[in-house]
């Protein structure tokens, strides 16, 4: 292998800007520059290999691979007891070389280095093929990992056999994210046969082991400055503030929503849900009608300060089919199935032309709408009734295959890097993708334990959770006669607040809330409490100010009392206003609060230090939150008492004063005088810059 290392230092503008305007006359402009230096080391390792995988990996870098055709020469070691014959049968590996592990508790292990993976890669995704021969129920073929030789093994994926004695020889890609933690330098893998036969059967066949680097980790508990630590050494002013959650009732991306709700309502709302038929936005291959099928819906909601939740579907019971007509006609001839729900028809998902249409549509949708600030959440949809990935009982035979599900999820992952994407049900195959979930039987079926069972109960830390309150529960769940019931056949009447806390829900569709609950004020009040229980609740708990000669440093404690993070970019905006002249300096915190430093139920300290102020004066302070994804007519409000609800701003009047000038500095050599004499009016801009040192290491095998 060949390794090359290069180091470069660059200076680029940071997100902190300051603008000061002294008068309205544009006679001259002067610029002062202050520098904030941040050093970041980045190490990138790329390994070339003929092995690859097209399922669930997106554009992830391949770190390591092994075809498992000669495990002894590639460093694997046999361990454990073998109760069955160790002989192998080449006929069991017809499609690819494979490692055959017979018997009971017979495994092989191998370690490989992970200390030098690229900067930004903080987890590993492991994929492998597996087939089972003569494996019975409660017998498993599995892969496990650990990062040292002493700790317990953690199972990545276990594949269970059946009672059949026939050869089960269908390779399926299995996989799981493996977290690289702490100072781990070596990853150990174990391929294991957990069978209970001593008669020569129970064979696990492993092949095509792939390890990809990823940056898919739950948020750290706190990656900003802890709230109880401050860089200020001589605080001159301190302001403890109070929370008021009611002022955030219409904050974006959270709370209750209604179907297609694009008119004013007495119940607060920042979201509206739309079903969109595929035939409304697609007339042919490479022929899309977004301008008529989707744009009017997005614009109606945005005009009211509301973001859209969108789900594109092909099939809704008791409604006309939404499969585009060009697909059901020659030459594509997609068959349509009548499953006894009025005019509804389900398409033949095995048709290659339909599959092509779905994948090309996702790509076109992403090209047009990924990052569109009018869209809050995009639900995957497309498959099954309502786009919810299920069919009516008795009609499961017309469902789609697992391969199509993976293709659809991968297409969304490739096409949507900015907009939050959600799918209806958790599953072991869905763990490979950056998708959240929407539970459309909220408080009725136990989604939480489904997530736990699939190892997905942490996904809320990066991907938003939403859904719909079960329609049968909408009229009764907030009444004083509602009773939580025990589970019956997988369903129950569950407690709203318990479900919100467990699932960290950001939003929930509840049409009944927007119909007034028949004027029952007590029920409306409970529904409003439920509305406020979802999503983020961010407020300023403390502002500390250190006024120095012609400079100020500010340390702000932000608290998120909500059950979920803010999932898009978010910064604290800090404004300093000269009380006498109105001149304003504006700054944005360099930390993106959505990705670092403000998880649910946590506080963080945001600091802006040594901000230069030339005038000796008294200053007001304005604090607010800024996100590029918020609509202009519905800002992200701080949930504080006395906040300006229209703008989301917290104002501290006469917050501090600059009363001294800086000590004089030694004289310097004269410089060339300016060609334009200064006037009484100037505009000064302070630009904070970030100096980044990047180290890149490339390894080619």
C-alpha positions in Angstrom: 0.0 0.0 0.0 1.1 3.6 -0.6 0.3 6.4 1.8 0.7 10.1 1.1 0.0 13.0 3.5 -0.5 16.6 2.7 -1.3 19.5 5.0 -2.8 22.8 4.0 -4.0 25.9 5.9 -6.8 28.1 4.5 -8.8 31.0 5.9 -12.5 31.2 5.0 -15.3 33.4 6.2 -17.2 32.0 9.2 -20.9 32.4 10.0 -20.3 35.3 12.4 -20.9 38.6 10.8 -21.3 42.1 12.2 -22.7 45.1 10.5 -22.6 48.6 11.9 -24.3 51.6 10.2 -23.5 55.1 11.5 -25.6 57.2 9.0 -27.4 57.1 5.7 -24.8 59.0 3.6 -22.8 56.6 1.5 -19.7 58.8 1.4 -17.1 56.2 2.3 -16.8 52.7 3.6 -14.2 51.3 6.0 -13.8 47.7 7.0 -12.3 46.2 10.2 -11.6 42.5 10.5 -11.4 40.4 13.6 -10.2 36.8 13.5 -11.5 33.8 15.3 -9.2 30.8 14.8 -10.4 27.3 14.9 -8.1 24.4 14.0 -9.6 21.3 12.7 -7.7 18.2 11.7 -9.1 16.0 9.0 -7.7 12.6 8.0 -9.1 10.9 4.9 -8.4 7.3 4.1 -9.6 5.6 1.0 -9.1 2.0 0.1 -9.7 0.7 -3.3 -11.2 -2.8 -3.7 -13.0 -4.7 -6.4 -15.7 -5.6 -3.9 -18.7 -3.3 -3.7 -22.4 -3.2 -2.7 -25.3 -1.3 -4.3 -27.7 -1.7 -1.4 -28.1 0.8 1.4 -24.6 2.4 1.2 -25.2 5.5 -0.8 -21.9 7.1 -1.4 -20.2 5.8 1.7 -16.4 5.1 1.4 -15.4 1.4 1.4 -13.0 0.9 4.3 -12.3 -2.8 4.0 -13.7 -5.9 2.3 -13.2 -9.7 2.2 -14.8 -12.1 -0.3 -14.3 -14.8 2.4 -13.0 -17.2 -0.3 -9.8 -18.0 1.7 -10.3 -16.9 5.3 -7.1 -18.5 6.6 -4.8 -16.5 4.3 -6.6 -13.3 5.0 -6.1 -13.5 8.8 -9.2 -15.2 10.2 -8.7 -17.7 13.0 -10.9 -20.6 14.0 -12.1 -20.7 17.6 -14.6 -22.7 19.6 -15.9 -26.3 19.5 -17.0 -28.1 16.4 -19.5 -30.9 17.1 -20.2 -31.6 13.4 -17.9 -32.4 10.5 -15.7 -29.6 9.4 -15.8 -30.8 5.8 -17.3 -28.3 3.3 -19.4 -28.8 0.2 -18.6 -26.6 -2.8 -22.1 -27.0 -4.2 -23.4 -24.8 -1.4 -21.6 -21.8 -2.8 -22.7 -21.8 -6.5 -23.0 -18.0 -7.0 -19.9 -16.7 -5.1 -17.0 -18.0 -2.9 -18.2 -18.4 0.6 -17.0 -19.4 4.1 -18.9 -22.5 5.4 -19.2 -22.8 9.1 -20.9 -26.1 10.3 -21.6 -27.3 13.7 -22.4 -25.7 17.1 -20.5 -22.7 18.3 -17.9 -22.8 15.6 -16.7 -19.4 14.6 -13.8 -17.5 13.1 -12.6 -14.0 14.2 -10.5 -11.3 12.7 -9.4 -7.8 13.7 -8.5 -4.9 11.5 -7.4 -1.3 12.3 -10.0 1.5 12.5 -7.9 4.2 14.2 -7.1 6.0 11.0 -10.4 6.1 9.3 -11.3 9.5 7.7 -12.2 12.4 9.9 -15.9 12.8 10.0 -16.4 9.0 9.9 -17.5 8.1 13.4 -19.3 4.8 12.7 -19.0 1.8 10.4 -21.6 0.0 8.4 -21.1 -3.7 8.0 -22.7 -5.6 5.2 -22.4 -9.3 4.3 -24.2 -12.1 2.4 -25.4 -15.1 4.3 -27.2 -18.4 3.4 -28.5 -21.1 5.7 -28.4 -24.8 5.1 -30.5 -27.2 7.2 -30.9 -24.6 9.9 -33.9 -25.0 12.2 -35.9 -22.5 14.1 -33.9 -21.0 17.0 -30.7 -21.7 15.1 -28.8 -18.6 13.9 -26.0 -17.5 11.6 -24.7 -14.2 13.0 -22.0 -11.6 12.9 -20.8 -9.9 16.0 -18.1 -7.2 16.9 -16.1 -5.7 19.7 -13.3 -3.2 20.0 -10.9 -5.1 22.3 -10.2 -8.6 23.3 -11.8 -8.4 26.7 -15.3 -6.9 26.2 -18.4 -8.8 25.4 -19.4 -9.4 21.8 -22.2 -7.3 20.3 -24.3 -9.0 17.7 -24.6 -7.0 14.4 -27.2 -9.2 12.8 -28.5 -12.7 13.5 -30.3 -14.7 10.8 -32.7 -17.3 12.0 -33.3 -20.7 10.4 -36.6 -22.5 9.9 -37.9 -26.1 10.5 -37.3 -27.0 6.9 -34.6 -29.6 6.3 -34.2 -28.5 2.7 -31.4 -26.2 1.6 -32.2 -22.6 2.1 -29.9 -20.9 -0.3 -31.0 -17.3 -0.9 -28.3 -14.7 -0.3 -29.6 -11.5 1.3 -27.6 -8.5 2.3 -27.7 -8.0 6.0 -26.2 -5.1 7.8 -26.0 -2.7 10.8 -24.3 0.4 11.9 -21.4 -0.2 14.3 -20.3 2.7 16.4 -16.6 3.4 16.7 -16.2 4.8 20.2 -13.5 6.5 22.2 -9.9 5.6 21.3 -10.7 2.2 19.7 -7.9 1.2 17.4 -9.0 -2.3 16.3 -12.3 -3.7 15.3 -12.8 -7.5 15.9 -15.4 -9.4 13.9 -16.9 -12.8 14.6 -18.8 -15.0 12.2 -20.7 -17.6 14.2 -22.9 -20.6 13.7 -25.3 -20.9 16.6 -26.8 -24.3 15.7 -27.7 -27.2 17.9 -27.2 -30.2 15.6 -24.4 -32.8 15.9 -25.4 -34.7 12.8 -23.5 -32.7 10.2 -26.2 -30.2 9.2 -26.7 -26.7 10.4 -24.3 -24.9 8.0 -23.9 -21.1 7.8 -22.5 -19.8 4.5 -21.0 -16.3 4.6 -19.7 -14.2 1.7 -18.8 -10.8 0.5 -18.1 -9.0 3.8 -17.9 -5.2 3.3 -17.1 -2.5 5.9 -18.1 1.1 5.0 -17.3 4.3 6.8 -20.2 6.5 7.9 -21.0 9.6 9.9 -24.3 8.1 11.2 -24.2 8.6 15.0 -26.8 9.7 17.5 -26.0 13.2 18.7 -23.6 13.3 21.6 -25.2 14.2 24.9 -23.5 17.6 24.6 -21.0 18.8 22.1 -21.0 22.5 22.9 -19.8 24.3 26.0 -21.5 22.9 29.2 -24.0 25.3 30.6 -22.2 25.5 33.9 -18.9 26.6 32.3 -18.2 30.1 31.1 -15.2 31.8 29.5 -16.1 35.1 31.0 -13.7 36.1 33.9 -15.3 39.4 35.0 -19.1 39.4 34.4 -20.4 42.9 34.6 -24.1 42.2 33.9 -26.2 39.0 34.4 -29.8 38.4 33.3 -31.7 35.2 34.4 -34.7 34.8 32.1 -37.9 32.8 32.3 -39.7 30.3 30.0 -43.1 30.7 28.4 -44.0 27.7 26.2 -47.3 29.3 25.0 -45.5 31.9 22.9 -44.1 29.0 20.8 -47.4 27.5 19.8 -46.9 28.1 16.1 -43.1 27.5 16.0 -42.2 25.7 12.8 -41.7 22.0 12.4 -43.6 20.9 15.5 -47.1 20.4 16.9 -50.4 19.1 15.6 -51.3 19.2 11.9 -54.4 18.6 9.8 -54.9 17.1 6.3 -54.4 19.7 3.7 -55.0 22.5 6.2 -54.4 25.7 4.3 -56.8 28.1 5.9 -56.8 30.0 9.2 -57.6 28.1 12.4 -58.3 28.9 16.0 -56.0 25.9 17.0 -52.3 26.8 16.5 -50.6 25.2 13.6 -47.3 25.4 11.8 -47.8 22.3 9.6 -50.2 20.9 7.1 -50.3 17.4 5.5 -51.0 16.7 1.8 -51.5 13.5 0.0 -50.2 13.9 -3.6 -51.2 11.3 -6.2 -48.3 10.2 -8.4 -50.5 10.9 -11.5 -50.8 14.5 -10.3 -47.1 15.1 -10.7 -46.0 12.6 -13.4 -47.4 12.2 -16.9 -44.6 10.2 -18.5 -40.9 9.3 -18.2 -39.1 12.6 -17.8 -42.4 14.4 -17.9 -43.3 15.9 -14.5 -46.1 18.4 -13.5 -44.9 19.7 -10.2 -46.0 23.2 -11.2 -49.6 22.2 -11.2 -49.7 19.1 -8.9 -47.6 20.3 -6.0 -46.6 24.0 -6.2 -50.0 25.4 -5.4 -50.3 23.3 -2.3 -46.9 24.4 -1.0 -47.6 28.1 -1.8 -51.0 28.0 0.0 -49.4 26.7 3.2 -46.3 28.9 3.0 -48.6 32.0 2.7 -50.0 31.1 6.2 -46.5 30.5 7.6 -46.9 26.7 7.6 -44.6 24.0 6.3 -45.9 21.1 4.4 -45.7 17.4 5.1 -45.9 15.5 1.8 -46.6 11.9 0.9 -46.9 10.8 -2.7 -49.1 7.7 -3.2 -50.5 5.4 -5.9 -53.4 3.7 -4.0 -55.9 5.0 -1.5 -58.9 2.8 -0.5 -62.3 4.0 -1.9 -60.6 6.5 -4.2 -59.6 6.5 -7.8 -56.2 4.9 -8.5 -53.3 7.4 -8.7 -51.0 5.3 -10.9 -50.2 7.5 -13.9 -52.3 6.4 -16.9 -49.3 6.2 -19.2 -48.0 3.2 -17.2 -51.3 1.2 -17.4 -51.5 1.7 -21.2 -49.4 0.2 -24.0 -46.5 -0.3 -24.2 -46.0 -0.6 -20.4 -49.2 -2.3 -19.5 -48.9 -2.2 -15.7 -51.7 -4.5 -14.4 -54.1 -3.1 -11.8 -55.7 -5.2 -9.1 -59.2 -4.6 -7.7 -59.1 -5.5 -4.0 -62.7 -4.6 -3.1 -62.3 -1.1 -1.8 -64.5 0.9 -4.2 -62.7 2.4 -7.2 -59.3 1.8 -5.6 -56.8 -0.3 -7.6 -53.3 -1.5 -6.6 -50.6 -1.7 -9.3 -48.5 -4.6 -10.1 -45.3 -3.7 -8.3 -43.3 -6.4 -10.0 -43.7 -4.6 -13.4 -40.3 -3.3 -14.4 -41.7 -0.1 -16.0 -43.5 0.8 -12.8 -40.3 0.2 -10.8 -38.4 2.4 -13.2 -41.0 5.1 -12.9 -40.9 5.1 -9.1 -37.1 5.4 -8.9 -36.9 8.1 -11.6 -39.7 10.1 -9.9 -37.8 10.1 -6.6 -34.7 11.4 -8.4 -36.7 14.2 -10.0 -38.5 15.0 -6.8 -35.2 15.3 -5.0 -33.6 17.4 -7.7 -36.6 19.9 -7.5 -37.4 19.9 -3.8 -34.5 18.7 -1.6 -33.9 21.6 0.8 -37.1 23.4 -0.3 -37.8 25.6 2.8 -41.6 25.1 2.3 -41.4 21.4 3.0 -40.9 20.2 6.6 -41.0 16.5 6.2 -41.3 14.2 3.2 -42.9 10.8 3.8 -41.6 8.0 1.6 -45.1 6.7 0.5 -45.4 5.2 -3.0 -45.9 1.6 -1.9 -49.2 0.2 -0.6 -52.5 1.6 0.5 -52.2 5.3 1.4 -48.5 5.0 0.6 -48.1 3.3 4.0 -46.3 0.1 2.9 -49.2 -2.3 3.8 -52.2 -3.9 2.0 -55.6 -5.1 3.2 -55.7 -8.4 4.9 -56.0 -11.2 2.3 -54.3 -9.2 -0.4 -50.7 -9.4 0.7 -49.9 -11.5 -2.4 -50.0 -8.3 -4.5 -47.4 -6.6 -2.4 -44.0 -5.5 -3.5 -40.8 -7.4 -2.8 -38.0 -6.6 -0.4 -35.7 -5.5 -3.3 -38.1 -2.8 -4.3 -38.3 -1.5 -0.8 -34.6 -1.2 -0.6 -34.4 0.4 -4.0 -37.0 3.0 -3.0 -35.2 3.8 0.3 -31.8 4.0 -1.4 -33.3 6.4 -4.0 -34.6 8.7 -1.3 -31.3 8.6 0.5 -29.4 9.6 -2.6 -31.9 12.2 -3.7 -32.6 13.9 -0.3 -29.6 15.1 1.6 -31.3 18.1 3.3 -35.0 17.4 3.8 -36.1 15.1 6.6 -37.5 11.8 5.1 -39.8 9.4 7.0 -41.1 5.9 6.3 -44.1 4.1 7.9 -42.7 1.1 9.6 -39.3 0.2 11.2 -37.5 -2.9 10.0 -34.1 -4.5 10.0 -33.6 -3.4 6.3 -34.5 0.2 7.1 -31.7 0.6 9.6 -29.2 1.2 6.8 -30.8 4.4 5.7 -31.2 7.9 6.9 -34.9 7.8 7.5 -37.1 8.7 10.4 -40.6 7.2 11.0 -44.2 8.2 10.9 -46.6 6.2 13.1 -50.1 6.5 11.6 -51.6 4.5 14.5 -50.2 6.7 17.2 -51.3 5.8 20.7 -53.0 2.7 19.3 -50.2 0.3 18.3 -46.9 0.1 20.2 -44.4 1.6 17.8 -41.9 2.1 20.5 -41.3 -1.5 21.2 -41.1 -2.1 17.4 -38.3 0.4 17.3 -36.5 -1.1 20.3 -36.8 -4.6 18.7 -35.1 -3.3 15.5 -32.5 -1.3 17.4 -34.0 2.0 16.1 -35.1 3.6 19.4 -32.2 6.2 19.1 -33.0 7.4 15.5 -35.0 10.4 16.8 -31.7 12.0 17.7 -31.0 12.6 14.0 -34.3 12.0 12.2 -37.7 13.5 13.2 -40.6 11.3 14.3 -44.2 12.1 13.4 -47.4 10.5 12.2 -51.1 10.5 12.8 -53.1 10.1 16.0 -55.2 7.0 15.4 -58.6 8.2 13.9 -60.6 6.2 16.4 -58.8 7.9 19.3 -59.0 11.5 18.0 -62.5 12.2 19.4 -61.8 10.6 22.8 -58.1 10.7 23.9 -58.4 14.2 25.5 -61.7 13.7 27.2 -61.9 13.1 31.0 -63.4 9.7 30.4 -60.5 8.3 28.3 -59.0 5.2 29.9 -55.6 3.7 29.1 -56.2 0.1 28.2 -54.1 -3.1 28.2 -52.8 -4.4 24.9 -55.2 -6.6 22.9 -54.0 -8.2 19.7 -51.2 -5.6 19.4 -53.6 -2.6 19.9 -54.6 -0.5 22.9 -55.6 2.9 24.1 -52.3 4.3 25.1 -51.4 7.5 27.1 -50.5 10.4 24.8 -47.7 11.9 26.8 -46.1 8.5 27.4 -46.0 7.9 23.7 -44.6 11.3 22.9 -41.8 10.9 25.5 -40.9 7.4 24.3 -41.0 8.2 20.6 -39.7 11.8 20.9 -42.5 12.9 18.5 -42.1 16.3 16.7 -45.5 16.4 15.1 -48.8 14.5 14.9 -51.7 14.8 12.5 -55.0 15.2 14.5 -57.9 16.5 12.4 -60.2 16.6 15.3 -58.2 19.4 17.0 -58.9 21.7 14.1 -62.7 21.0 14.3 -62.9 22.6 17.7 -63.8 19.4 19.8 -67.4 20.6 19.6 -66.7 23.6 21.7 -65.6 21.6 24.8 -63.1 24.0 26.3 -61.6 21.4 28.7 -60.9 19.0 25.8 -59.4 21.8 23.8 -57.1 22.8 26.7 -55.9 19.2 27.0 -55.3 19.0 23.2 -53.3 22.2 23.5 -51.1 20.7 26.2 -50.6 17.7 23.9 -49.7 20.0 21.1 -47.1 21.7 23.3 -45.6 18.4 24.4 -44.1 17.7 21.0 -40.8 18.8 19.4 -38.2 21.3 20.6 -38.8 24.0 23.3 -35.8 26.3 23.2 -35.4 29.3 25.5 -32.7 31.5 26.9 -32.2 30.7 30.6 -29.3 33.1 31.3 -27.4 36.0 29.6 -24.0 37.0 31.1 -22.2 40.1 29.7 -18.6 41.2 30.2 -18.1 44.8 29.0 -14.5 45.7 28.5 -13.0 48.9 27.0 -14.6 49.2 23.5 -15.5 45.5 23.4 -18.1 43.1 24.8 -18.3 39.4 25.4 -21.6 37.6 25.8 -22.3 34.1 27.2 -25.8 32.8 26.7 -27.3 29.6 28.2 -29.8 28.0 25.8 -32.1 25.3 27.1 -34.1 22.8 25.1 -36.9 21.5 27.3 -38.6 19.6 24.4 -38.5 15.9 23.7 -36.7 16.3 20.3 -34.0 18.4 18.8 -34.4 21.1 16.1 -33.6 19.1 13.0 -32.5 21.8 10.5 -29.8 24.5 10.7 -30.1 26.7 13.7 -28.0 29.6 15.1 -28.3 32.1 17.9 -28.6 35.7 16.5 -27.1 38.3 18.8 -27.7 42.0 18.1 -26.1 45.0 20.0 -27.9 48.3 19.5 -26.5 51.7 20.5 -29.3 53.1 22.7 -28.6 56.7 21.6 -28.1 56.3 17.8 -29.7 53.0 17.0 -26.6 51.7 15.3 -26.7 47.9 15.3 -24.1 45.2 15.2 -25.4 41.7 14.3 -23.7 38.4 15.0 -24.6 34.7 14.4 -23.2 32.0 16.7 -20.6 29.9 14.9 -22.1 26.7 16.3 -25.0 25.0 14.4 -27.3 24.2 17.3 -29.1 21.6 15.3 -26.1 19.4 14.8 -24.0 20.2 17.9 -24.8 21.2 21.3 -28.6 21.3 21.8 -30.2 17.9 22.1 -33.5 17.3 23.8 -33.7 17.9 27.6 -30.3 19.7 27.7 -28.7 23.1 28.1 -25.7 24.5 26.3 -23.7 27.7 26.6 -23.2 29.8 23.4 -20.5 32.4 23.6 -19.4 35.3 21.4 -16.2 36.9 22.8 -14.4 40.2 22.3 -16.8 41.8 20.0 -15.4 45.2 19.1 -17.6 48.3 19.8 -16.1 51.7 19.0 -18.6 54.0 20.6 -18.7 54.8 24.3 -22.4 54.3 24.9 -25.2 52.3 26.5 -26.4 49.3 24.5 -29.5 47.2 24.2 -29.2 43.5 23.4 -31.6 41.5 21.1 -31.5 37.7 21.1 -33.3 35.5 18.5 -32.9 32.2 16.7 -32.2 31.9 13.0 -32.7 29.0 10.6 -32.5 29.2 6.8 -35.4 26.7 6.7 -37.9 28.9 8.6 -40.4 30.8 6.6 -40.2 34.6 6.6 -43.7 34.8 8.1 -43.1 32.3 10.9 -39.7 32.6 12.6 -38.3 30.2 15.2 -39.3 31.9 18.4 -37.4 31.7 21.7 -39.9 30.3 24.2 -39.3 33.1 26.7 -41.5 35.4 28.7 -41.8 38.9 27.1 -40.6 37.6 23.7 -41.9 39.5 20.7 -44.2 36.8 19.3 -44.1 38.3 15.8 -40.4 38.3 15.5 -39.3 35.8 18.1 -36.9 38.3 19.6 -36.0 38.7 23.3 -34.9 42.3 24.1 -32.8 43.4 27.0 -33.0 47.2 27.2 -29.9 49.1 28.5 -28.2 45.8 28.9 -24.6 47.1 29.4 -22.5 50.2 28.8 -19.0 50.8 27.3 -17.4 53.5 29.5 -13.7 53.3 28.7 -11.4 53.3 25.8 -8.6 50.9 25.0 -5.2 51.7 26.3 -3.1 53.5 23.7 -0.7 51.5 21.6 2.8 52.3 20.5 3.0 54.6 17.4 3.5 53.0 14.0 5.2 54.2 10.9 3.0 56.6 8.9 1.0 55.1 6.0 -0.2 56.6 2.7 -3.1 58.9 3.4 -6.5 58.0 2.0 -7.4 59.4 -1.4 -10.9 60.2 -0.2 -11.2 62.3 3.0 -13.3 60.7 5.7 -16.8 62.1 6.3 -19.1 62.0 9.2 -21.0 59.0 7.9 -19.5 55.5 7.6 -20.6 51.9 7.3 -18.4 49.3 9.0 -18.6 45.6 8.6 -16.9 43.2 11.0 -16.3 39.8 9.5 -15.2 36.9 11.7 -13.0 34.4 9.9 -12.2 30.8 10.6 -8.7 29.5 10.0 -8.8 25.8 9.3 -5.9 23.4 9.2 -6.6 20.3 7.2 -4.5 17.1 7.1 -5.4 14.6 4.4 -4.1 11.1 4.3 -4.8 8.9 1.3 -4.2 5.1 1.3 -4.5 3.1 -1.9 -4.5 -0.7 -1.8 
